[in-house]
Amino acid sequence: MDEVMQGALDLMLVGMGFVFSFLIILVFVTMLMSRIAGRIAPPEPARPRGGAQGGADAMQDPKLKAVISEAVARHRARRRQ
């Protein structure tokens, strides 16, 4: 019985060692691939933030500004009730 348990323990330790070694190698290979991809791939162009196409120009429109102000005022008045 001791030989069977010793064999099982040896097999378990060898298996766990193999899995641990594989995971360590996988981490280093992934880091290496990331560095290589960072050098090969060109950087992404910067995109302007915001959803509106003409964000600054749109706020210069007095009609739009009046409509937005009225909508905000109605919303605030409705919340107070």
KEDOVEX-504247 format. One record per residue (C-alpha): residue number from 1; residue in one letter; x, y, z. Coordinates in pm, whole numbers, plus 50000, padded with zeros to 5 digits. Example, Ala and Ser with C-alpha at 12.3 -4.5 7.8 and 13.67 -1.06 7.14 Angstrom:
2
+-----+--------+-------+-------+-------+
: num : residu :     X :     Y :     Z :
+-----+--------+-------+-------+-------+
:   1 :      A : 51230 : 49550 : 50780 :
:   2 :      S : 51367 : 49894 : 50714 :
+-----+--------+-------+-------+-------+
END
This chain:
81
+-----+--------+-------+-------+-------+
: num : residu :     X :     Y :     Z :
+-----+--------+-------+-------+-------+
:   1 :      M : 50000 : 50000 : 50000 :
:   2 :      D : 50286 : 50238 : 50075 :
:   3 :      E : 50429 : 50185 : 49725 :
:   4 :      V : 50096 : 50274 : 49564 :
:   5 :      M : 50060 : 50591 : 49773 :
:   6 :      Q : 50421 : 50686 : 49701 :
:   7 :      G : 50363 : 50637 : 49327 :
:   8 :      A : 50044 : 50842 : 49340 :
:   9 :      L : 50221 : 51122 : 49529 :
:  10 :      D : 50510 : 51121 : 49281 :
:  11 :      L : 50270 : 51132 : 48988 :
:  12 :      M : 50075 : 51418 : 49148 :
:  13 :      L : 50390 : 51623 : 49212 :
:  14 :      V : 50522 : 51565 : 48860 :
:  15 :      G : 50186 : 51667 : 48713 :
:  16 :      M : 50162 : 51980 : 48927 :
:  17 :      G : 50522 : 52070 : 48842 :
:  18 :      F : 50450 : 52026 : 48472 :
:  19 :      V : 50139 : 52247 : 48488 :
:  20 :      F : 50321 : 52514 : 48691 :
:  21 :      S : 50614 : 52515 : 48445 :
:  22 :      F : 50377 : 52541 : 48150 :
:  23 :      L : 50194 : 52836 : 48304 :
:  24 :      I : 50520 : 53020 : 48379 :
:  25 :      I : 50637 : 52966 : 48020 :
:  26 :      L : 50297 : 53083 : 47893 :
:  27 :      V : 50322 : 53407 : 48092 :
:  28 :      F : 50668 : 53488 : 47957 :
:  29 :      V : 50575 : 53401 : 47598 :
:  30 :      T : 50265 : 53623 : 47624 :
:  31 :      M : 50473 : 53913 : 47757 :
:  32 :      L : 50724 : 53864 : 47474 :
:  33 :      M : 50449 : 53859 : 47212 :
:  34 :      S : 50300 : 54176 : 47359 :
:  35 :      R : 50631 : 54358 : 47332 :
:  36 :      I : 50686 : 54239 : 46975 :
:  37 :      A : 50334 : 54342 : 46873 :
:  38 :      G : 50386 : 54684 : 47032 :
:  39 :      R : 50695 : 54741 : 46821 :
:  40 :      I : 50546 : 54615 : 46496 :
:  41 :      A : 50197 : 54770 : 46509 :
:  42 :      P : 50170 : 55142 : 46441 :
:  43 :      P : 50012 : 55351 : 46717 :
:  44 :      E : 49641 : 55421 : 46678 :
:  45 :      P : 49556 : 55775 : 46568 :
:  46 :      A : 49404 : 55997 : 46834 :
:  47 :      R : 49028 : 56033 : 46800 :
:  48 :      P : 48842 : 56344 : 46907 :
:  49 :      R : 48624 : 56288 : 47213 :
:  50 :      G : 48253 : 56350 : 47208 :
:  51 :      G : 47969 : 56238 : 46990 :
:  52 :      A : 47876 : 56558 : 46808 :
:  53 :      Q : 48047 : 56639 : 46481 :
:  54 :      G : 48056 : 57016 : 46531 :
:  55 :      G : 48047 : 57039 : 46909 :
:  56 :      A : 48185 : 57391 : 46947 :
:  57 :      D : 47995 : 57533 : 46650 :
:  58 :      A : 47663 : 57385 : 46764 :
:  59 :      M : 47666 : 57579 : 47092 :
:  60 :      Q : 47705 : 57907 : 46904 :
:  61 :      D : 47356 : 57867 : 46753 :
:  62 :      P : 47123 : 58095 : 46956 :
:  63 :      K : 46808 : 57896 : 46869 :
:  64 :      L : 46964 : 57573 : 46990 :
:  65 :      K : 47086 : 57739 : 47306 :
:  66 :      A : 46734 : 57874 : 47375 :
:  67 :      V : 46573 : 57532 : 47318 :
:  68 :      I : 46820 : 57360 : 47549 :
:  69 :      S : 46774 : 57626 : 47817 :
:  70 :      E : 46394 : 57591 : 47797 :
:  71 :      A : 46416 : 57212 : 47820 :
:  72 :      V : 46639 : 57233 : 48127 :
:  73 :      A : 46408 : 57487 : 48290 :
:  74 :      R : 46100 : 57265 : 48228 :
:  75 :      H : 46280 : 56961 : 48363 :
:  76 :      R : 46384 : 57142 : 48680 :
:  77 :      A : 46032 : 57282 : 48727 :
:  78 :      R : 45880 : 56935 : 48689 :
:  79 :      R : 46121 : 56787 : 48945 :
:  80 :      R : 46026 : 57051 : 49206 :
:  81 :      Q : 45658 : 56956 : 49199 :
+-----+--------+-------+-------+-------+
END
